[in-house]
Amino acid sequence: QVQLVESGGGLVQPGGSLRLSCVASGSIFSVSVMGWYRQAPGNQRELVATISSGDSTNYADSVKGRFTISRDNAKNTVYLQMSSLKPEDTAVYYCNAKTVGRDYWGKGTLVTVSS
């Protein structure tokens, strides 16, 4: 079992920045990839960014150049640095951990981009 707890969401103006954090606990040795997904009202959950155990990263086209995913293995934490935020980035952001056979999800943190 892997437990994930997100934090860092909130209200930010367009053009602003936020940093999300996801702390993992439990059987983290079994995790191969961690990532961030988001779900806006009325939309399906979509990939934002992933980072592998070897630090390879992958980004959705909509966030490339604006968001950066990183990890601190000593703290069992994955971060999502978000800059130049747009109203369309408004969503609940979920942390994800992939192991062989299943995915684990956090409960999500709400990011609202509005003036």
MDAnalysis code that builds the backbone (N, CA, C; Angstrom):
import MDAnalysis as mda
import numpy as np

u = mda.Universe.empty(345, n_residues=115, atom_resindex=np.repeat(np.arange(115), 3), trajectory=True)
u.add_TopologyAttr("name", ["N", "CA", "C"] * 115)
u.add_TopologyAttr("resid", np.arange(1, 116))
u.add_TopologyAttr("resname", ["GLN", "VAL", "GLN", "LEU", "VAL", "GLU", "SER", "GLY", "GLY", "GLY", "LEU", "VAL", "GLN", "PRO", "GLY", "GLY", "SER", "LEU", "ARG", "LEU", "SER", "CYS", "VAL", "ALA", "SER", "GLY", "SER", "ILE", "PHE", "SER", "VAL", "SER", "VAL", "MET", "GLY", "TRP", "TYR", "ARG", "GLN", "ALA", "PRO", "GLY", "ASN", "GLN", "ARG", "GLU", "LEU", "VAL", "ALA", "THR", "ILE", "SER", "SER", "GLY", "ASP", "SER", "THR", "ASN", "TYR", "ALA", "ASP", "SER", "VAL", "LYS", "GLY", "ARG", "PHE", "THR", "ILE", "SER", "ARG", "ASP", "ASN", "ALA", "LYS", "ASN", "THR", "VAL", "TYR", "LEU", "GLN", "MET", "SER", "SER", "LEU", "LYS", "PRO", "GLU", "ASP", "THR", "ALA", "VAL", "TYR", "TYR", "CYS", "ASN", "ALA", "LYS", "THR", "VAL", "GLY", "ARG", "ASP", "TYR", "TRP", "GLY", "LYS", "GLY", "THR", "LEU", "VAL", "THR", "VAL", "SER", "SER"])
u.atoms.positions = np.array([
    [0.835, -1.196, 0.000],
    [0.000, 0.000, 0.000],
    [0.870, 1.246, 0.000],
    [0.405, 2.242, -0.732],
    [1.077, 3.540, -0.785],
    [0.053, 4.606, -0.428],
    [0.425, 5.499, 0.468],
    [-0.442, 6.616, 0.831],
    [0.163, 7.909, 0.281],
    [-0.715, 8.755, -0.243],
    [-0.284, 10.009, -0.846],
    [-1.087, 11.162, -0.258],
    [-0.392, 12.227, 0.136],
    [-1.063, 13.405, 0.694],
    [-0.564, 14.642, -0.029],
    [-1.504, 15.322, -0.688],
    [-1.161, 16.540, -1.428],
    [-1.371, 17.780, -0.565],
    [-0.650, 18.830, -0.903],
    [-0.848, 20.125, -0.266],
    [-0.360, 21.213, -1.210],
    [-0.723, 22.453, -0.899],
    [-0.202, 23.584, -1.649],
    [-1.194, 24.271, -2.574],
    [-2.391, 23.717, -2.692],
    [-3.376, 24.355, -3.548],
    [-3.894, 25.653, -2.949],
    [-4.652, 26.384, -3.764],
    [-5.225, 27.628, -3.278],
    [-5.688, 28.503, -4.407],
    [-5.980, 29.748, -4.067],
    [-6.429, 30.737, -5.042],
    [-5.243, 31.592, -5.470],
    [-5.071, 31.749, -6.768],
    [-3.968, 32.544, -7.295],
    [-4.465, 33.329, -8.496],
    [-3.908, 34.508, -8.706],
    [-4.298, 35.324, -9.848],
    [-3.644, 34.809, -11.127],
    [-4.256, 35.075, -12.263],
    [-3.616, 34.707, -13.536],
    [-2.204, 35.289, -13.622],
    [-1.288, 34.469, -14.107],
    [0.113, 34.868, -14.175],
    [0.909, 34.537, -12.933],
    [0.236, 34.107, -11.882],
    [0.902, 33.795, -10.629],
    [1.500, 32.394, -10.603],
    [2.040, 32.052, -9.428],
    [2.709, 30.773, -9.253],
    [2.211, 30.072, -7.993],
    [2.309, 28.744, -8.015],
    [2.029, 27.911, -6.856],
    [2.937, 26.701, -6.915],
    [3.238, 26.126, -5.745],
    [3.965, 24.880, -5.698],
    [3.142, 23.854, -4.928],
    [2.850, 22.761, -5.600],
    [2.150, 21.654, -4.964],
    [3.169, 20.631, -4.450],
    [2.805, 20.006, -3.342],
    [3.646, 18.950, -2.764],
    [2.825, 17.683, -2.592],
    [3.483, 16.550, -2.728],
    [2.846, 15.250, -2.500],
    [3.816, 14.402, -1.685],
    [3.409, 14.080, -0.474],
    [4.230, 13.237, 0.395],
    [3.737, 11.809, 0.308],
    [4.653, 10.900, 0.020],
    [4.316, 9.483, -0.099],
    [4.795, 8.710, 1.127],
    [4.023, 7.713, 1.507],
    [4.410, 6.844, 2.617],
    [3.925, 5.431, 2.319],
    [4.424, 4.479, 3.091],
    [4.046, 3.089, 2.885],
    [5.090, 2.371, 2.035],
    [4.635, 1.564, 1.098],
    [5.520, 0.729, 0.282],
    [6.076, 1.503, -0.911],
    [6.753, 2.603, -0.628],
    [7.215, 3.482, -1.699],
    [8.329, 2.850, -2.523],
    [8.964, 1.804, -2.008],
    [10.014, 1.132, -2.778],
    [9.438, 0.494, -4.041],
    [8.128, 0.261, -4.040],
    [7.480, -0.389, -5.179],
    [7.018, 0.591, -6.253],
    [7.191, 1.877, -6.002],
    [6.704, 2.897, -6.938],
    [7.713, 3.113, -8.060],
    [7.241, 3.069, -9.311],
    [8.133, 3.274, -10.455],
    [8.003, 4.681, -11.029],
    [6.798, 5.195, -11.027],
    [6.550, 6.529, -11.583],
    [5.607, 7.273, -10.652],
    [5.883, 8.549, -10.457],
    [4.943, 9.407, -9.735],
    [4.540, 10.555, -10.635],
    [3.349, 11.069, -10.399],
    [2.897, 12.121, -11.276],
    [1.782, 12.953, -10.689],
    [1.428, 13.958, -11.466],
    [0.312, 14.830, -11.129],
    [-0.712, 14.764, -12.262],
    [-1.949, 14.667, -11.868],
    [-3.071, 14.716, -12.789],
    [-4.017, 15.799, -12.297],
    [-4.923, 16.231, -13.160],
    [-5.893, 17.230, -12.732],
    [-7.258, 16.947, -13.357],
    [-8.269, 17.443, -12.671],
    [-9.632, 17.269, -13.162],
    [-10.403, 18.552, -12.915],
    [-10.821, 19.171, -14.007],
    [-11.646, 20.370, -13.929],
    [-13.119, 19.967, -13.934],
    [-13.990, 20.810, -13.418],
    [-15.420, 20.475, -13.388],
    [-15.941, 20.124, -14.778],
    [-16.618, 18.984, -14.880],
    [-17.190, 18.552, -16.138],
    [-16.219, 17.887, -17.092],
    [-14.946, 17.796, -16.675],
    [-13.932, 17.200, -17.545],
    [-13.413, 15.894, -16.956],
    [-12.764, 15.110, -17.809],
    [-12.108, 13.904, -17.333],
    [-10.767, 14.250, -16.695],
    [-10.309, 13.353, -15.846],
    [-8.988, 13.538, -15.250],
    [-7.938, 13.434, -16.342],
    [-6.953, 14.328, -16.317],
    [-5.934, 14.344, -17.353],
    [-4.533, 14.423, -16.756],
    [-3.596, 13.885, -17.517],
    [-2.203, 13.927, -17.106],
    [-1.671, 15.350, -17.134],
    [-0.913, 15.712, -16.094],
    [-0.204, 16.986, -16.083],
    [1.293, 16.744, -16.277],
    [1.877, 15.909, -15.417],
    [3.312, 15.642, -15.497],
    [3.634, 14.374, -14.728],
    [4.685, 13.682, -15.170],
    [5.167, 12.500, -14.454],
    [6.674, 12.556, -14.307],
    [7.171, 11.818, -13.315],
    [8.606, 11.691, -13.111],
    [8.889, 10.252, -12.705],
    [9.874, 9.655, -13.359],
    [10.193, 8.252, -13.092],
    [11.224, 8.142, -11.976],
    [11.460, 6.909, -11.566],
    [12.475, 6.668, -10.540],
    [13.857, 7.072, -11.025],
    [14.027, 7.118, -12.345],
    [15.287, 7.569, -12.924],
    [15.302, 9.048, -13.270],
    [14.269, 9.767, -12.809],
    [14.133, 11.219, -12.990],
    [13.812, 11.637, -14.418],
    [13.327, 10.727, -15.235],
    [12.803, 11.126, -16.540],
    [11.451, 11.791, -16.331],
    [11.230, 12.887, -17.052],
    [9.983, 13.633, -16.877],
    [9.172, 13.672, -18.165],
    [7.874, 13.867, -17.982],
    [6.951, 13.950, -19.103],
    [5.890, 14.973, -18.750],
    [5.513, 15.810, -19.724],
    [4.555, 16.878, -19.481],
    [3.454, 16.888, -20.531],
    [2.277, 17.284, -20.105],
    [1.212, 17.572, -21.061],
    [1.611, 18.807, -21.863],
    [1.218, 18.828, -23.124],
    [1.581, 19.969, -23.979],
    [1.083, 21.286, -23.395],
    [-0.055, 21.244, -22.729],
    [-0.673, 22.461, -22.222],
    [0.116, 23.115, -21.085],
    [1.035, 22.366, -20.467],
    [1.787, 22.924, -19.325],
    [3.285, 23.011, -19.587],
    [3.734, 22.524, -20.730],
    [5.178, 22.559, -21.032],
    [5.691, 23.987, -21.002],
    [6.829, 24.165, -20.343],
    [7.418, 25.494, -20.236],
    [6.878, 26.315, -19.085],
    [5.787, 25.847, -18.456],
    [5.198, 26.591, -17.338],
    [5.267, 25.801, -16.034],
    [5.156, 24.491, -16.111],
    [5.154, 23.637, -14.916],
    [6.435, 22.804, -14.884],
    [6.902, 22.527, -13.667],
    [8.072, 21.683, -13.491],
    [7.799, 20.672, -12.381],
    [8.003, 19.392, -12.700],
    [7.866, 18.339, -11.701],
    [9.248, 17.955, -11.201],
    [9.349, 17.703, -9.903],
    [10.628, 17.304, -9.314],
    [10.356, 16.416, -8.104],
    [11.406, 15.810, -7.594],
    [11.243, 14.927, -6.447],
    [12.403, 15.087, -5.477],
    [12.108, 14.865, -4.201],
    [13.117, 14.837, -3.147],
    [12.996, 13.478, -2.481],
    [13.875, 12.565, -2.848],
    [13.771, 11.201, -2.348],
    [13.973, 11.124, -0.834],
    [14.793, 12.012, -0.306],
    [15.033, 11.993, 1.143],
    [13.768, 12.332, 1.922],
    [12.884, 13.106, 1.299],
    [11.638, 13.507, 1.953],
    [10.437, 12.743, 1.423],
    [10.670, 11.796, 0.503],
    [9.569, 11.044, -0.116],
    [8.502, 11.987, -0.668],
    [8.946, 13.033, -1.319],
    [8.038, 14.094, -1.762],
    [8.253, 14.405, -3.236],
    [7.144, 14.599, -3.927],
    [7.154, 15.053, -5.311],
    [6.510, 16.432, -5.348],
    [7.093, 17.311, -6.137],
    [6.610, 18.679, -6.232],
    [6.120, 18.971, -7.649],
    [5.214, 19.936, -7.728],
    [4.807, 20.489, -9.014],
    [4.874, 22.006, -8.887],
    [5.892, 22.583, -9.495],
    [6.028, 24.037, -9.520],
    [5.254, 24.557, -10.721],
    [4.269, 25.403, -10.446],
    [3.407, 25.921, -11.503],
    [3.604, 27.430, -11.621],
    [3.911, 27.882, -12.820],
    [4.130, 29.306, -13.074],
    [3.266, 29.743, -14.242],
    [3.142, 31.061, -14.399],
    [2.334, 31.630, -15.482],
    [0.964, 30.971, -15.538],
    [0.348, 30.857, -14.388],
    [-0.928, 30.147, -14.307],
    [-2.027, 30.866, -15.082],
    [-2.898, 30.054, -15.664],
    [-4.010, 30.547, -16.469],
    [-5.334, 30.087, -15.843],
    [-6.416, 30.790, -16.119],
    [-7.713, 30.336, -15.583],
    [-8.033, 28.890, -15.963],
    [-7.588, 28.461, -17.123],
    [-7.862, 27.084, -17.548],
    [-7.051, 26.046, -16.790],
    [-6.132, 26.485, -15.941],
    [-5.416, 25.555, -15.068],
    [-6.229, 25.234, -13.806],
    [-7.339, 25.911, -13.631],
    [-8.191, 25.654, -12.473],
    [-8.694, 24.214, -12.487],
    [-8.436, 23.505, -11.393],
    [-8.813, 22.091, -11.310],
    [-8.435, 21.548, -9.934],
    [-8.908, 20.356, -9.651],
    [-8.380, 19.594, -8.513],
    [-7.176, 18.814, -9.031],
    [-6.063, 18.970, -8.347],
    [-4.826, 18.315, -8.747],
    [-4.590, 17.098, -7.849],
    [-4.364, 15.960, -8.495],
    [-4.188, 14.694, -7.789],
    [-2.774, 14.164, -7.980],
    [-2.209, 13.666, -6.904],
    [-0.929, 12.969, -6.955],
    [-1.183, 11.502, -7.268],
    [-0.306, 10.925, -8.071],
    [-0.451, 9.532, -8.490],
    [0.865, 8.801, -8.317],
    [0.781, 7.549, -7.882],
    [1.957, 6.688, -7.781],
    [1.655, 5.383, -8.495],
    [2.538, 4.993, -9.405],
    [2.329, 3.767, -10.174],
    [3.242, 2.668, -9.650],
    [2.651, 1.507, -9.396],
    [3.408, 0.318, -9.072],
    [3.005, -0.772, -10.051],
    [3.653, -1.904, -9.984],
    [3.250, -3.025, -10.835],
    [1.864, -3.478, -10.397],
    [0.909, -3.328, -11.269],
    [-0.416, -3.844, -10.971],
    [-1.453, -2.835, -10.528],
    [-1.032, -1.693, -10.001],
    [-2.056, -0.729, -9.608],
    [-1.505, 0.678, -9.461],
    [-2.457, 1.600, -9.492],
    [-2.165, 3.004, -9.264],
    [-2.705, 3.401, -7.894],
    [-2.020, 4.339, -7.274],
    [-2.498, 4.927, -6.028],
    [-2.745, 6.410, -6.264],
    [-3.749, 6.941, -5.554],
    [-4.133, 8.338, -5.716],
    [-4.271, 9.024, -4.376],
    [-3.900, 10.308, -4.358],
    [-4.213, 11.129, -3.210],
    [-5.631, 11.647, -3.322],
    [-6.043, 12.430, -2.320],
    [-7.408, 12.957, -2.299],
    [-7.551, 14.230, -3.116],
    [-6.433, 14.834, -3.492],
    [-6.473, 16.002, -4.347],
    [-6.365, 17.319, -3.589],
    [-5.913, 18.332, -4.314],
    [-5.841, 19.690, -3.772],
    [-6.343, 20.647, -4.845],
    [-7.191, 21.587, -4.446],
    [-7.844, 22.468, -5.399],
    [-6.967, 23.669, -5.730],
    [-6.802, 23.907, -7.019],
    [-6.113, 25.098, -7.512],
    [-7.129, 25.929, -8.288],
    [-7.280, 27.171, -7.877],
    [-8.193, 28.087, -8.546],
    [-7.404, 29.281, -9.044],
    [-7.476, 29.514, -10.353],
    [-6.779, 30.645, -10.964],
    [-7.836, 31.652, -11.400],
    [-7.884, 32.770, -10.704],
    [-8.933, 33.747, -10.959],
    [-8.512, 35.103, -10.417],
    [-8.977, 36.141, -11.101],
    [-8.731, 37.505, -10.622],
    [-9.885, 37.979, -9.749],
])
